[in-house]
Amino acid sequence: MLRVLAVDDERPALEELLYLLRADSRIRSAEGATDATEALRRIGRAIDADPDGDDGIDVVFLDIHMPGLTGLDVARLLAGFARPPQIVFVTAHEGFAVQAFDLKAVDYVLKPVRRERLAEAVRRVRELVLAQHAGGPPDREPGRAAPGPAEPGRAGADRGAGPAVVPGPAGEQIPVELGGVTRFVPVDEITYVEAQGDYARLHTAEGSHLVRIPLSTLEERWASRGFVRIHRSHLVALGRIDELRLDAGATSVRVGAAELAVSRRHARQLRDLLMQPRNP
C-alpha cells in the first residue's frame, strides 16, 4: 500500500485531494503539506527514516503554482536524492506537461480532480513502486507515463487512452491502448490531432486513438515534424492538407474526409506555409 504526501498551498484543494486519496484502498497513509518548504522537510525525514516504515513516502502529489518554490522546483530538487519518491503533478494548468515529464513525473492530473482520473494515477504509481520493491526496473521510460485505460465518461473513450506522448526521432511509433492490446501508431501516419480536455485524439486514415497528453504539448514537440496549429482544438500535419477553402471570410481545410475550421489568428500563417514549396 502506498504512503502519500499531497502538497498544495490552497487548503480546500488539499483537503479534497486528501479525501479522495484516503478513500482509495491502495493508499496506506495520506498526509498533506501547504508549501514546498514543509514538503521537502517531511520528505527529508522520510528518506532518513526507515524507508519501509510509517513515515516513509512512496509518492508526492504535487501542485505546480505555489508561493516560493514551485512544484517543478521541488521535483528538480528531489531528482538529486538517492531514493526519491515518485511524483504526480496535480495542477489547473496544462502548459507545464512537457517540463513535468522531463522531470520523470509518473502522471500529470488536471484540476478539478476527478475520482476516476486520480485512481488511474494511483494505479500507475503502485505499479512502479511494486516493481522497485521487487528489484525490477520501473515499467516506464523517463518522460513517459505508464499506459492506462481511458477515463470513464470521456468522449471517444471507447478507443482507449494511451500513455503520455513524448515524440522523438523520425519513424517514432506511439503506443496506444485498445481493448487491452497495445498498438504502435507511426507519427507519420497521423493526419491531424483533436483536443479533448487534457487528452488528445490522434486521427489516422484508419481511425483514431486517444492519448493522455495536452494538445499544446504535441504542438511544441511536433512543430519540427510539420504539424501546425490551425485552431485551439486542432493540430494538423501540413503535408496532409488536401484543400484550403475560403467561404464568406471563413477559412477551413480538408484533411482526407474531414473538414476543419481555421481560426482567424492562424489563417494567415497557414496560408503562408501552404504557399511554400513542399519537399518531394
FIBA-63113 format. One record per residue: x negated, y, z of N, C-alpha, C in turn; residue number from 1; residue in three letters. Coordinates in steps of 0.05 Angstrom, whole numbers, plus 5000, padded with zeros to 4 digits. Atoms other than C-alpha are relative to their C-alpha. Last residue first. Layout:
<sites>
<site <X Y Z> <X Y Z> <X Y Z> NUM ala>
...
</sites>
This chain:
<sites>
<site <4988 5022 5015> <4818 5319 3941> <5000 4975 5017> 280 pro>
<site <5020 5019 5008> <4806 5375 3991> <5012 4977 4986> 279 asn>
<site <5003 5024 4983> <4861 5426 3992> <4978 4982 4989> 278 arg>
<site <5004 5025 5014> <4855 5495 3961> <4996 4977 5020> 277 pro>
<site <5029 5007 5003> <4882 5550 4006> <4998 4973 4985> 276 gln>
<site <5011 4988 5024> <4953 5573 3993> <4971 4993 4995> 275 met>
<site <4991 5016 5022> <4981 5525 4045> <4990 5011 4973> 274 leu>
<site <5014 5025 5000> <4939 5558 4099> <5008 4983 4976> 273 leu>
<site <5028 4995 5007> <4963 5628 4081> <4984 4973 4998> 272 asp>
<site <5001 4995 5028> <5036 5605 4081> <4971 5004 4990> 271 arg>
<site <4996 5025 5015> <5026 5574 4149> <4999 5004 4970> 270 leu>
<site <5024 5017 4998> <4994 5636 4178> <5004 4974 4984> 269 gln>
<site <5022 4988 5016> <5051 5679 4153> <4975 4983 5000> 268 arg>
<site <4995 5002 5028> <5106 5633 4179> <4977 5010 4983> 267 ala>
<site <5018 5019 5012> <5079 5622 4249> <5002 4999 4970> 266 his>
<site <5027 4994 4991> <5108 5683 4284> <4980 4981 4987> 265 arg>
<site <5011 4976 5013> <5172 5678 4243> <4971 5004 5008> 264 arg>
<site <4994 4976 4986> <5186 5606 4266> <4986 5024 4986> 263 ser>
<site <5025 4987 4994> <5183 5550 4215> <5007 5027 5013> 262 val>
<site <5000 4971 5000> <5243 5504 4214> <4972 5010 5007> 261 ala>
<site <5007 4989 4975> <5232 5430 4197> <4999 5031 4998> 260 leu>
<site <5002 4971 5005> <5264 5390 4141> <4997 5014 5027> 259 glu>
<site <4993 4980 4979> <5251 5316 4149> <4996 5028 4991> 258 ala>
<site <4971 4995 5000> <5254 5265 4092> <5009 5021 5020> 257 ala>
<site <4986 5025 5005> <5179 5268 4079> <5030 5007 4998> 256 gly>
<site <5020 5021 4994> <5156 5332 4111> <5013 4973 4996> 255 val>
<site <4991 5028 5002> <5197 5389 4082> <4976 4982 5004> 254 arg>
<site <5018 5018 5016> <5180 5458 4107> <5014 4973 4999> 253 val>
<site <5000 5028 4990> <5224 5516 4131> <4980 4984 4983> 252 ser>
<site <5020 5017 5011> <5225 5592 4127> <5002 4972 5011> 251 thr>
<site <5008 5022 4982> <5284 5637 4138> <4981 4982 4986> 250 ala>
<site <5019 4991 4980> <5288 5704 4102> <4991 4979 5020> 249 gly>
<site <4989 4977 4985> <5350 5686 4063> <4983 5009 5023> 248 ala>
<site <4972 4997 5005> <5320 5619 4043> <5011 5022 5018> 247 asp>
<site <4991 4973 4990> <5246 5607 4036> <5029 5003 4992> 246 leu>
<site <4975 4989 5009> <5223 5534 4029> <5005 5027 5013> 245 arg>
<site <4996 4976 4983> <5153 5504 4034> <5024 5014 4988> 244 leu>
<site <4988 4976 5012> <5151 5434 4004> <5001 5022 5022> 243 glu>
<site <4993 5004 5028> <5114 5368 4013> <5010 5026 4987> 242 asp>
<site <4979 4982 5008> <5077 5382 4078> <5005 4997 4970> 241 ile>
<site <4976 5015 5003> <5036 5320 4097> <5024 5018 4991> 240 arg>
<site <5001 5016 5024> <4968 5353 4086> <5025 4984 4994> 239 gly>
<site <4998 4982 5022> <4984 5405 4139> <5001 4985 4973> 238 leu>
<site <5024 5006 5015> <4999 5353 4192> <5002 5016 4973> 237 ala>
<site <4998 5014 5026> <5055 5387 4230> <4972 4995 4989> 236 val>
<site <5028 4999 5009> <5065 5409 4303> <5000 4982 4975> 235 leu>
<site <5011 5017 5021> <5137 5423 4322> <4971 5006 4994> 234 his>
<site <4992 5028 4997> <5178 5449 4381> <4986 4981 4981> 233 ser>
<site <5006 5008 4972> <5149 5519 4392> <5005 4970 5004> 232 arg>
<site <4977 4993 4983> <5148 5524 4316> <4993 4992 5028> 231 his>
<site <4981 4985 5016> <5099 5516 4259> <5023 5011 5016> 230 ile>
<site <4975 4994 4986> <5038 5493 4299> <5018 5017 4981> 229 arg>
<site <4995 4972 4995> <4984 5465 4253> <5028 5003 5014> 228 val>
<site <4973 4996 4988> <4952 5397 4249> <5004 5029 5007> 227 phe>
<site <4980 4991 5019> <4893 5393 4201> <5028 5002 5010> 226 gly>
<site <4992 5022 5017> <4845 5349 4240> <5023 5008 4982> 225 arg>
<site <5021 5007 5019> <4807 5407 4270> <5007 4978 4981> 224 ser>
<site <5002 4977 5019> <4871 5433 4303> <4979 4993 4979> 223 ala>
<site <4998 5008 5028> <4883 5364 4333> <4997 5022 4980> 222 trp>
<site <5018 5022 5007> <4859 5375 4404> <5000 4993 4971> 221 arg>
<site <5028 4992 4995> <4890 5444 4415> <4981 4978 4990> 220 glu>
<site <5006 4978 5017> <4957 5427 4384> <4970 5007 5002> 219 glu>
<site <5005 5011 5027> <4958 5360 4418> <4993 5022 4981> 218 leu>
<site <5025 5015 4998> <4951 5394 4486> <4993 4988 4973> 217 thr>
<site <5022 4980 5000> <5005 5445 4469> <4973 4986 5002> 216 ser>
<site <5006 4992 5028> <5053 5388 4450> <4976 5019 4999> 215 leu>
<site <4987 4976 5011> <5050 5362 4521> <4991 5006 4972> 214 pro>
<site <5019 4978 5002> <5028 5290 4535> <5014 5024 4988> 213 ile>
<site <4998 4982 4977> <5065 5226 4553> <4978 5021 4999> 212 arg>
<site <5024 5001 4983> <5075 5192 4487> <5001 5021 5021> 211 val>
<site <5001 4979 4979> <5139 5176 4449> <4975 4995 5017> 210 leu>
<site <5009 5011 4974> <5136 5138 4384> <4997 5023 5019> 209 his>
<site <5011 4980 4981> <5168 5149 4316> <4994 4986 5027> 208 ser>
<site <4984 4996 4976> <5184 5110 4253> <4988 5021 5019> 207 gly>
<site <4987 5024 4992> <5152 5081 4191> <5019 5004 5024> 206 glu>
<site <4982 5008 5021> <5131 5145 4155> <5017 4975 5008> 205 ala>
<site <5015 5011 5023> <5102 5170 4220> <5021 4992 4979> 204 thr>
<site <4984 5010 5023> <5131 5215 4274> <4980 4990 4979> 203 his>
<site <5017 5002 5024> <5097 5224 4342> <5016 4987 4977> 202 leu>
<site <4993 5022 5017> <5145 5246 4397> <4984 5001 4974> 201 arg>
<site <5000 4992 5028> <5114 5289 4451> <5007 4975 4984> 200 ala>
<site <5007 5021 5019> <5127 5286 4525> <4998 5012 4972> 199 tyr>
<site <5028 5005 4996> <5128 5340 4579> <4990 4975 4985> 198 asp>
<site <5008 4995 4973> <5194 5364 4551> <4970 4997 5004> 197 gly>
<site <4977 5009 4985> <5206 5333 4483> <4993 5002 5030> 196 gln>
<site <5001 4997 4971> <5161 5367 4433> <5025 4990 5013> 195 ala>
<site <4977 4985 4989> <5161 5339 4362> <4998 5001 5031> 194 glu>
<site <4995 5006 4972> <5099 5317 4325> <5021 5018 5010> 193 val>
<site <4994 4977 4983> <5090 5313 4250> <5006 4991 5028> 192 tyr>
<site <4993 4978 5018> <5063 5267 4195> <5007 5026 5016> 191 thr>
<site <4980 4982 4987> <5024 5218 4238> <5006 5023 4982> 190 ile>
<site <4974 5007 5010> <4989 5165 4195> <5022 5018 5011> 189 glu>
<site <4997 4992 5028> <4920 5197 4203> <5028 4993 4988> 188 asp>
<site <4993 4972 5001> <4927 5190 4278> <5005 5010 4972> 187 val>
<site <5021 4982 5009> <4927 5115 4270> <5010 5029 4999> 186 pro>
<site <4991 4983 5022> <4981 5081 4313> <4977 5018 4991> 185 val>
<site <5020 4979 5005> <4959 5024 4357> <5007 5015 4975> 184 phe>
<site <5006 4996 5028> <5017 4982 4385> <4980 5023 4997> 183 arg>
<site <5016 4976 5007> <5021 4958 4456> <4994 4999 4970> 182 thr>
<site <5023 5006 5018> <5077 4908 4469> <4986 5026 4993> 181 val>
<site <5020 5016 4987> <5123 4912 4529> <4976 4993 4983> 180 gly>
<site <4989 5025 4991> <5182 4935 4488> <4980 4982 5013> 179 gly>
<site <4974 5006 5012> <5142 4988 4453> <5009 4973 5008> 178 leu>
<site <4986 5023 4990> <5082 5021 4486> <5027 4997 4987> 177 glu>
<site <4973 4993 4991> <5037 5067 4447> <5014 4974 5009> 176 val>
<site <4983 5022 4989> <4962 5063 4438> <5027 5010 5009> 175 pro>
<site <4987 4994 4975> <4934 5118 4393> <5016 4977 5010> 174 ile>
<site <4973 5011 4997> <4885 5099 4339> <5011 5006 5028> 173 gln>
<site <4990 5008 4973> <4825 5140 4321> <5028 4989 4998> 172 glu>
<site <4994 5029 4999> <4801 5138 4249> <5010 4991 5027> 171 gly>
<site <4984 5008 5022> <4767 5206 4255> <5004 4970 5001> 170 ala>
<site <5011 4999 5027> <4739 5219 4323> <5019 4991 4979> 169 pro>
<site <5028 5001 5003> <4777 5234 4387> <4991 5001 4971> 168 gly>
<site <5009 5007 5027> <4847 5250 4409> <4969 5002 4998> 167 pro>
<site <5023 4983 5002> <4861 5249 4484> <4987 4994 4973> 166 val>
<site <5017 5002 5024> <4931 5221 4489> <4977 5020 5001> 165 val>
<site <5009 4973 5008> <4966 5209 4555> <4980 4998 4978> 164 ala>
<site <5017 4985 4982> <4991 5139 4554> <4995 5028 4991> 163 pro>
<site <5027 5010 4997> <5051 5111 4517> <4983 5017 5019> 162 gly>
<site <5019 4977 4996> <5124 5124 4524> <4973 4988 5005> 161 ala>
<site <5022 5004 4981> <5174 5074 4495> <4982 5025 5002> 160 gly>
<site <5024 5008 5014> <5217 5073 4432> <4976 4998 5019> 159 arg>
<site <4997 5028 5010> <5283 5071 4470> <4975 4991 4986> 158 asp>
<site <5015 5018 4983> <5261 5134 4508> <5002 4971 4991> 157 ala>
<site <5019 5016 5014> <5283 5176 4449> <4985 4980 5017> 156 gly>
<site <4993 5005 5028> <5317 5228 4492> <4977 4985 4986> 155 ala>
<site <5011 4981 5019> <5297 5219 4564> <5008 4993 4972> 154 arg>
<site <4983 4977 5005> <5344 5184 4612> <4989 5021 4981> 153 gly>
<site <4972 5005 5005> <5294 5136 4641> <5014 5026 4994> 152 pro>
<site <4983 4991 4978> <5222 5157 4633> <5028 4994 4994> 151 glu>
<site <4988 4974 5002> <5186 5115 4582> <5016 5007 5024> 150 ala>
<site <4975 4999 5014> <5143 5057 4603> <5011 5028 4998> 149 pro>
<site <4977 5006 4984> <5070 5061 4623> <5025 5003 4984> 148 gly>
<site <4975 5000 5014> <5000 5063 4595> <5023 4993 5018> 147 pro>
<site <4992 5027 5006> <4942 5081 4641> <5027 5000 4986> 146 ala>
<site <4984 5013 4979> <4920 5153 4637> <5008 4972 4991> 145 ala>
<site <4977 5013 5011> <4863 5173 4592> <5016 4986 5022> 144 arg>
<site <4984 4983 5017> <4811 5225 4608> <5024 4987 4988> 143 gly>
<site <4999 4972 4991> <4760 5175 4633> <5017 5017 4981> 142 pro>
<site <5025 4986 5007> <4780 5106 4609> <5002 5028 5011> 141 glu>
<site <4997 4976 5016> <4833 5063 4641> <4973 5012 4994> 140 arg>
<site <4988 5005 5026> <4843 4997 4676> <5007 5025 4984> 139 asp>
<site <4974 4988 5003> <4795 5012 4733> <5010 4995 4971> 138 pro>
<site <5000 4972 5009> <4736 4964 4733> <5029 5010 4998> 137 pro>
<site <5000 4997 5029> <4741 4901 4775> <5000 5029 4993> 136 gly>
<site <5027 5000 5010> <4720 4892 4848> <4998 5002 4970> 135 gly>
<site <5007 5027 5010> <4788 4870 4871> <4972 4998 4989> 134 ala>
<site <5003 5018 4976> <4793 4933 4913> <4993 4972 4992> 133 his>
<site <5025 4993 4986> <4780 4974 4850> <4995 4982 5024> 132 gln>
<site <5023 5010 5016> <4833 4937 4810> <4973 5007 5014> 131 ala>
<site <5001 5029 4997> <4884 4947 4866> <4976 4988 4984> 130 leu>
<site <5011 5006 4973> <4868 5021 4868> <4998 4970 5004> 129 val>
<site <5028 4993 4999> <4877 5028 4793> <4988 4993 5027> 128 leu>
<site <5014 5019 5017> <4943 4990 4791> <4970 5006 5001> 127 glu>
<site <5001 5026 4986> <4969 5030 4851> <4984 4979 4983> 126 arg>
<site <5021 4998 4979> <4952 5096 4817> <4997 4973 5014> 125 val>
<site <5026 4998 5013> <4992 5078 4755> <4977 5001 5020> 124 arg>
<site <5006 5026 5012> <5052 5053 4794> <4972 5001 4988> 123 arg>
<site <5008 5018 4978> <5052 5116 4837> <4991 4973 4989> 122 val>
<site <5026 4991 4992> <5054 5159 4773> <4989 4982 5023> 121 ala>
<site <5018 5009 5021> <5113 5118 4748> <4971 5008 5007> 120 glu>
<site <5003 5028 4996> <5150 5128 4814> <4980 4988 4979> 119 ala>
<site <5019 5003 4978> <5139 5203 4808> <4994 4970 5004> 118 leu>
<site <5026 4992 5010> <5173 5203 4740> <4978 4996 5021> 117 arg>
<site <5009 5020 5019> <5232 5163 4766> <4972 5006 4990> 116 glu>
<site <5007 5024 4985> <5241 5208 4827> <4988 4979 4981> 115 arg>
<site <4978 5019 4999> <5239 5271 4785> <4991 4974 5013> 114 arg>
<site <5007 5028 5001> <5191 5327 4801> <5024 4982 5002> 113 val>
<site <4992 5013 4975> <5212 5397 4783> <4996 4969 4997> 112 pro>
<site <4978 4992 4982> <5156 5403 4766> <5024 5010 4983> 111 lys>
<site <4989 4973 5000> <5111 5368 4716> <5022 5003 5020> 110 leu>
<site <4971 5000 4996> <5070 5306 4732> <5010 5029 5001> 109 val>
<site <4994 4971 5000> <5000 5297 4704> <5030 5002 5000> 108 tyr>
<site <4975 4992 5013> <4971 5227 4715> <5004 5030 5004> 107 asp>
<site <4985 5024 5007> <4908 5188 4734> <5026 5008 4985> 106 val>
<site <4975 5003 4986> <4865 5250 4732> <5015 4976 4991> 105 ala>
<site <4994 5028 4994> <4796 5238 4703> <5025 4997 5017> 104 lys>
<site <5009 5005 4973> <4773 5311 4706> <5008 4972 5010> 103 leu>
<site <5029 4998 5001> <4779 5315 4630> <4988 4995 5028> 102 asp>
<site <5009 5026 5008> <4850 5291 4642> <4970 5000 4996> 101 phe>
<site <4993 5020 4980> <4866 5353 4683> <4989 4972 4992> 100 ala>
<site <5020 4999 4978> <4829 5400 4637> <5005 4979 5020> 99 gln>
<site <5026 5007 5010> <4871 5377 4578> <4978 5000 5021> 98 val>
<site <5002 5029 5003> <4935 5379 4618> <4973 4991 4990> 97 ala>
<site <5025 5009 4988> <4926 5450 4642> <4995 4970 4996> 96 phe>
<site <5023 4992 5016> <4979 5482 4596> <4973 4991 5011> 95 gly>
<site <5010 5021 5017> <5037 5443 4624> <4974 5006 4987> 94 glu>
<site <5012 4989 5024> <5051 5489 4683> <4988 4977 4983> 93 his>
<site <4979 4989 5017> <5100 5471 4738> <4989 5009 4974> 92 ala>
<site <5000 4971 5006> <5049 5427 4772> <5024 5008 4983> 91 thr>
<site <4971 4994 5000> <5036 5359 4803> <5003 5030 4998> 90 val>
<site <4992 4971 4999> <4966 5334 4787> <5030 5002 4999> 89 phe>
<site <4976 4996 5016> <4951 5261 4806> <5007 5030 5003> 88 val>
<site <4987 4974 5001> <4880 5249 4831> <5025 4998 4982> 87 ile>
<site <4988 4994 5026> <4849 5184 4855> <5014 5027 5001> 86 gln>
<site <4973 5011 5005> <4808 5187 4918> <5009 5006 4972> 85 pro>
<site <4978 4981 4998> <4733 5200 4915> <5027 4986 4997> 84 pro>
<site <4975 5016 5003> <4683 5145 4931> <5024 5019 5002> 83 arg>
<site <5007 5028 5007> <4613 5175 4922> <5025 4983 4995> 82 ala>
<site <5000 5018 4978> <4638 5247 4921> <4994 4972 4991> 81 phe>
<site <5028 5004 4990> <4617 5294 4865> <4999 4981 5024> 80 gly>
<site <5014 5016 5020> <4684 5287 4828> <4971 4994 5009> 79 ala>
<site <4997 5029 4993> <4718 5311 4892> <4984 4982 4981> 78 leu>
<site <5015 5006 4976> <4691 5381 4880> <5001 4970 5007> 77 leu>
<site <5028 4998 5007> <4717 5383 4809> <4982 4994 5024> 76 arg>
<site <5007 5024 5016> <4785 5358 4832> <4971 5000 4992> 75 ala>
<site <5002 5022 4981> <4788 5413 4885> <4992 4974 4986> 74 val>
<site <5025 4997 4984> <4772 5466 4834> <4996 4977 5019> 73 asp>
<site <5022 5008 5018> <4827 5439 4788> <4973 5003 5014> 72 leu>
<site <5001 5029 5001> <4876 5444 4846> <4978 4989 4982> 71 gly>
<site <4977 5013 5014> <4858 5516 4854> <4998 4970 5002> 70 thr>
<site <5007 5021 5018> <4811 5544 4908> <5026 4988 4986> 69 leu>
<site <5027 5009 4995> <4835 5609 4938> <4992 4980 4979> 68 gly>
<site <5019 4979 4993> <4910 5613 4934> <4973 4990 5006> 67 pro>
<site <5000 4996 4971> <4943 5554 4899> <4981 5023 5006> 66 met>
<site <5001 4972 4993> <4962 5540 4826> <5003 5003 5031> 65 his>
<site <5022 4986 5013> <4944 5468 4810> <4997 5029 5009> 64 ile>
<site <4990 4977 5015> <4985 5425 4857> <4976 5014 4988> 63 asp>
<site <5013 4974 4998> <4952 5359 4877> <5013 5021 4983> 62 leu>
<site <4981 4988 5018> <4979 5290 4893> <4996 5030 5003> 61 phe>
<site <4992 4973 4993> <4916 5261 4925> <5019 5010 4978> 60 val>
<site <4993 4982 5022> <4905 5186 4922> <5009 5027 5011> 59 val>
<site <5003 5013 5026> <4875 5130 4963> <5005 5019 4977> 58 asp>
<site <4983 4988 5020> <4864 5168 5028> <4994 4987 4973> 57 ile>
<site <5010 5000 5027> <4837 5134 5091> <5020 5013 4980> 56 gly>
<site <5007 4973 5008> <4861 5155 5159> <4989 5002 4972> 55 asp>
<site <4976 4984 5003> <4899 5090 5172> <4993 5028 4990> 54 asp>
<site <4984 4993 4976> <4837 5049 5160> <5023 5018 4994> 53 gly>
<site <4976 5017 5000> <4810 5016 5097> <5018 5006 5023> 52 asp>
<site <4985 4996 5025> <4759 5071 5082> <5025 4984 4999> 51 pro>
<site <4996 5027 5012> <4738 5070 5156> <5016 5003 4975> 50 asp>
<site <4989 5020 4983> <4720 5143 5170> <5001 4973 4986> 49 ala>
<site <5019 5006 4978> <4672 5189 5133> <5010 4977 5018> 48 asp>
<site <5023 5014 5012> <4714 5187 5070> <4980 4992 5021> 47 ile>
<site <4991 5026 5009> <4778 5203 5109> <4976 4984 4988> 46 ala>
<site <4997 5017 4976> <4745 5260 5146> <5007 4972 4992> 45 arg>
<site <5027 5005 4989> <4721 5291 5080> <5001 4981 5025> 44 gly>
<site <5013 5020 5017> <4791 5282 5051> <4972 4993 5010> 43 ile>
<site <4988 5026 4995> <4822 5318 5110> <4987 4978 4983> 42 arg>
<site <5008 5008 4973> <4773 5376 5105> <5011 4972 5007> 41 arg>
<site <5028 5009 5001> <4783 5380 5030> <4990 4991 5027> 40 leu>
<site <5000 5026 5015> <4859 5384 5038> <4971 4989 4999> 39 ala>
<site <4990 5021 4982> <4854 5438 5092> <4998 4973 4987> 38 glu>
<site <5020 5003 4978> <4810 5480 5047> <5009 4978 5019> 37 thr>
<site <5022 5017 5009> <4855 5468 4986> <4980 4995 5023> 36 ala>
<site <5021 4986 5015> <4918 5494 5019> <4976 4982 4995> 35 asp>
<site <4989 4976 5014> <4985 5471 5046> <4979 5017 4987> 34 thr>
<site <5018 4978 4995> <4967 5399 5065> <5010 5024 4984> 33 ala>
<site <5001 4976 5016> <5014 5340 5070> <4979 5020 5009> 32 gly>
<site <5003 4976 4984> <5014 5268 5094> <4997 5024 4981> 31 glu>
<site <5001 4976 5017> <5040 5205 5061> <4999 5025 5018> 30 ala>
<site <4997 4975 4985> <5030 5136 5090> <4997 5023 4981> 29 ser>
<site <5005 5007 4972> <5035 5064 5066> <5003 5024 5018> 28 arg>
<site <5015 4980 4985> <5067 5082 4999> <4998 4992 5029> 27 ile>
<site <5029 5005 5006> <5088 5023 4955> <4982 5019 5015> 26 arg>
<site <5010 5022 4983> <5158 5023 4987> <4971 4994 4995> 25 ser>
<site <5011 5021 5018> <5172 5092 4957> <4987 4978 5017> 24 asp>
<site <4978 5018 5007> <5216 5135 5003> <4991 4977 4982> 23 ala>
<site <4995 5017 4977> <5154 5166 5034> <5023 4980 4995> 22 arg>
<site <5022 5019 4997> <5134 5193 4966> <5005 4980 5022> 21 leu>
<site <4999 5020 5022> <5201 5225 4952> <4978 4979 5003> 20 leu>
<site <4975 5015 4996> <5204 5260 5020> <5001 4978 4979> 19 tyr>
<site <5005 5020 4978> <5131 5281 5014> <5024 4983 5004> 18 leu>
<site <5018 5020 5011> <5146 5314 4946> <4994 4979 5021> 17 leu>
<site <4985 5016 5019> <5206 5350 4974> <4983 4978 4989> 16 glu>
<site <4982 5017 4985> <5167 5374 5035> <5016 4982 4981> 15 glu>
<site <5015 5020 4986> <5111 5400 4991> <5018 4981 5014> 14 leu>
<site <5009 5019 5021> <5158 5437 4944> <4985 4977 5013> 13 ala>
<site <4977 5016 5009> <5192 5469 5004> <4993 4979 4979> 12 pro>
<site <4991 5019 4980> <5124 5489 5035> <5025 4984 4990> 11 arg>
<site <4971 4993 4996> <5095 5522 4974> <5012 4978 5017> 10 glu>
<site <4998 4976 4983> <5019 5517 4981> <5028 5008 5005> 9 asp>
<site <4984 4979 5014> <5020 5446 4954> <5003 5023 5019> 8 asp>
<site <5010 4973 4995> <4975 5386 4971> <5016 5020 4983> 7 val>
<site <4987 4982 5019> <5000 5315 4979> <4992 5028 5007> 6 ala>
<site <5001 4973 4991> <4954 5264 5013> <5013 5017 4978> 5 leu>
<site <4997 4976 5017> <4972 5192 5002> <4996 5026 5015> 4 val>
<site <5001 4978 4980> <4954 5124 5031> <4996 5026 4984> 3 arg>
<site <5016 4976 5005> <4976 5070 4983> <5002 5020 5023> 2 leu>
<site <4983 4976 5000> <5000 5000 5000> <4982 5025 5000> 1 met>
</sites>
